[in-house]
Amino acid sequence: MPAVRSEISSFATQCVDANVVLRLLNAPEHPAVAGLWSEFVAADVEIIAPTLLTYELANALHQQWRLGRLGCERTRDLLEVAQTLPIALHGDAQLHARALQLAGEHNLSATYDAHYVALAERFRVPLWTCDRRLAAALSDGPPEVHLVP
């Protein structure tokens, strides 16, 4: 993924949302995300996300289990893998307040996505997402938003 290398090289920190991490957990099915993560590792990037990430991942894995897409043991294993990823989690009252404001400004249907936006904005770093709707809503930036196919 050569194009990504140039996009991440100027930032020592990157923000990822739950969609990116969820796809990373199923990396063989999502080579673009696996390639992005490899670029992060090669560039020694600090990866950040709001504390909400863990809750969203647990819920998404639970939903996959409920739908019969994952077995119980695999669901637990993937959550354990997610919790060992080198992602610095951040959360505080100001982040929640800014997320609420951003959700209103960008007409987002919920504040969940806005937490990632608020964190990327706070650190002045790009946000990486697999969510086309979110990327489109934030196309005028800041923060800089990259859609991972």
Beta strands, then each sheet from edge to edge (+ up, - down):
strand 1: 13-16
strand 2: 46-50
strand 3: 87-90
strand 4: 127-129
strand 5: 145-147
sheet 1: 3+ 2+ 1+ 4+ 5+
end
